[in-house]
Amino acid sequence: MESFLAAWRPRILSVLRIVSAFLFMQHGTQKLFSFPAEARGPFELLSQSGVAGVLEVFGGFLLLIGLFTRPVAFVLSGLMAFAYFIAHAPRDFWPLVNGGELAALYSFLFLYFACAGGGAWSVDRFRRG
């Protein structure tokens, strides 16, 4: 059983990366394109929300395919930490109350990808050979 789990560990890492990147990108496409849900306000590229939207879409896509996984995940982890402390933490100490659970979770998940890499099914792995 242990050998089975060891064999699948890099693949499951890739599945986690792909699914989380896909879910993360939706926040950016909402900001940039009002898809799949209406944007919460007008899109302004040089605003905090605009920069976050661009990073969420394009960084999320790079993470989705596993290209430059470590540096992109590190930047996105910082983005989500920044989002948590700027938008959520001032509301309340507890993430459940301040609405920051996703930002905190994405921050630590992306930090994990920055350390672990993209897994077996990533462009980074295919580039290495």
C-alpha positions as CSV (number, residue, x, y, z in Angstrom):
1,M,0.0,0.0,0.0
2,E,2.8,2.4,0.8
3,S,4.4,1.9,-2.6
4,F,1.1,2.7,-4.2
5,L,0.7,5.9,-2.2
6,A,4.3,6.9,-2.9
7,A,3.8,6.3,-6.7
8,W,0.7,8.5,-6.7
9,R,2.0,11.3,-4.5
10,P,3.4,13.4,-7.3
11,R,0.2,12.9,-9.4
12,I,-2.1,13.9,-6.6
13,L,0.1,17.0,-6.0
14,S,-0.6,17.9,-9.7
15,V,-4.3,17.3,-9.3
16,L,-4.4,19.6,-6.2
17,R,-2.4,22.2,-8.2
18,I,-4.7,22.0,-11.2
19,V,-8.0,22.1,-9.3
20,S,-6.9,24.9,-6.9
21,A,-5.6,27.0,-9.8
22,F,-8.8,26.6,-11.8
23,L,-10.9,27.6,-8.7
24,F,-8.5,30.5,-8.1
25,M,-8.7,31.8,-11.6
26,Q,-12.4,32.4,-11.3
27,H,-11.8,35.2,-8.9
28,G,-9.7,36.9,-11.5
29,T,-12.1,36.3,-14.4
30,Q,-14.9,37.7,-12.3
31,K,-12.8,40.9,-11.8
32,L,-11.6,41.2,-15.4
33,F,-14.5,39.8,-17.4
34,S,-17.5,39.6,-15.1
35,F,-17.4,35.9,-15.6
36,P,-18.7,33.5,-14.2
37,A,-20.3,36.0,-11.9
38,E,-20.9,39.8,-12.2
39,A,-17.9,41.9,-11.1
40,R,-18.3,43.6,-7.7
41,G,-17.3,46.9,-9.2
42,P,-15.8,48.5,-12.3
43,F,-12.5,47.1,-13.5
44,E,-9.6,49.5,-13.2
45,L,-6.2,48.0,-14.2
46,L,-4.0,50.1,-12.0
47,S,-6.1,49.5,-8.8
48,Q,-5.4,46.9,-6.2
49,S,-8.3,44.9,-7.4
50,G,-7.2,45.2,-11.0
51,V,-3.6,44.1,-10.3
52,A,-5.0,41.2,-8.2
53,G,-7.3,40.2,-11.1
54,V,-4.5,40.1,-13.6
55,L,-2.3,38.1,-11.2
56,E,-5.3,35.7,-10.4
57,V,-6.0,35.1,-14.1
58,F,-2.5,34.9,-15.6
59,G,-0.7,33.6,-12.5
60,G,-3.5,31.1,-12.0
61,F,-3.2,29.9,-15.6
62,L,0.6,29.4,-15.2
63,L,-0.1,27.5,-12.0
64,L,-2.8,25.5,-13.8
65,I,-0.4,24.2,-16.5
66,G,2.5,24.0,-14.0
67,L,4.8,26.5,-15.8
68,F,7.2,28.4,-13.4
69,T,5.3,26.8,-10.6
70,R,7.5,27.7,-7.7
71,P,8.0,31.4,-8.4
72,V,4.4,31.9,-9.5
73,A,3.1,30.1,-6.5
74,F,5.3,32.2,-4.2
75,V,4.0,35.5,-5.8
76,L,0.4,34.3,-5.5
77,S,1.0,33.2,-1.9
78,G,2.1,36.8,-1.1
79,L,-0.8,38.2,-3.0
80,M,-3.2,36.2,-0.9
81,A,-1.4,37.1,2.3
82,F,-1.6,40.8,1.3
83,A,-5.3,40.4,0.5
84,Y,-6.0,38.8,3.9
85,F,-4.2,41.5,5.9
86,I,-5.5,44.4,3.8
87,A,-9.1,43.3,3.2
88,H,-10.1,40.8,5.8
89,A,-8.0,41.1,9.0
90,P,-9.1,44.6,9.8
91,R,-12.7,43.4,10.0
92,D,-12.1,40.9,12.8
93,F,-9.5,38.6,14.2
94,W,-11.2,35.4,13.3
95,P,-11.1,34.3,9.6
96,L,-14.6,32.8,9.9
97,V,-16.0,36.2,10.9
98,N,-13.9,38.4,8.6
99,G,-14.5,36.3,5.5
100,G,-10.8,35.6,4.9
101,E,-10.7,31.8,5.1
102,L,-10.2,31.4,1.3
103,A,-7.4,34.1,1.2
104,A,-5.6,32.4,4.1
105,L,-6.0,28.9,2.7
106,Y,-4.9,30.0,-0.8
107,S,-1.9,31.7,0.8
108,F,-0.7,28.6,2.5
109,L,-1.6,26.3,-0.3
110,F,0.4,28.4,-2.8
111,L,3.3,28.5,-0.3
112,Y,3.2,24.7,-0.3
113,F,3.4,24.7,-4.1
114,A,6.3,27.1,-4.0
115,C,8.2,24.5,-1.9
116,A,6.9,21.3,-3.4
117,G,6.8,22.2,-7.1
118,G,4.2,21.3,-9.7
119,G,4.2,17.5,-9.4
120,A,4.3,14.9,-12.1
121,W,1.8,16.5,-14.5
122,S,3.4,19.9,-15.0
123,V,5.1,21.7,-17.8
124,D,8.0,22.3,-15.5
125,R,8.6,18.6,-15.2
126,F,8.4,18.1,-19.0
127,R,10.8,21.0,-19.5
128,R,13.3,19.3,-17.2
129,G,13.0,16.1,-19.1
